[in-house]
Amino acid sequence: MHTSMKTLFPLITVPVLVLAGGCSTTHHDSKSQAVSETVLITYYPAAGRDKDLEVALAHAWQVYRKEHLVNEEPHTIVRGNEGEGKAYYVEIFTWKQPPNHPPADVNTVWGQEQSLCEPRDGHKGIEGGPVDAVPTKS
């Protein structure tokens, strides 16, 4: 794993609360009383399943949008390489409200993602949790 990712992992890797159905960091919109939450999720695809995971992530995004569960932006997926042909993916997006009781199609998507990933180097197949954006100075 890239050195900077090794440094960041203790800070950002927690059990996938999204998959468990709840998260703790929330942001309240004073106008609507809606609760939003930005999450960072790391996926470790099983050998030979990289492209399948990419398709599954694209499908998951379509499902989340159809169900009106996520903000359109930010949404970023990046791919890294741990060497020996082992890729990992990091996805960042914001739930409009964390899905504590997700619709059946979301549970199906999560099961599909889980089936494409594997535990690796002490990490679960999928890890992540809530994060906060850090403002940058211009």
C-alpha positions, 0 to 999 in steps of 0.5 A: 500500500502506498505510504501516505495511504498507510498513514491515513488508514488509521484515521479513516478506516472504520467498519462500514457503518453505511453497510450496517445501516447507520453512521454517526457524523451528521450535518443539519440543513437548517432550512429542511431539517434534513441530515446529510453525511459525507462518507469515504469508502474503500473497496478491496476487489477480489482477484479478477473482479476489478471491472465487475466492481466498477460496474457494480459501483456505477449501478449502485450510484444509479440506485442511490440517485433513483431512490433520492438518497444521495447528493449529486456532488461530491461523488468521486471514485478513484483507483489505487494500486497496492502492487502485485496487480492488487487494486483498491477503490476509494469512493466519496459521496454524501448521503442526503440522510444516512439510510438507516432502513435502506430500500430492498434495491439498496440492500441488494446493491450492497450485497453485490458489492460485498460479494466482489470484495475480499479482506486484504492485509488486515482490512475488511473487503469494504471499509469506510465511514463518515468524513468531513470536508476540509476547506482549502485556502485560495 
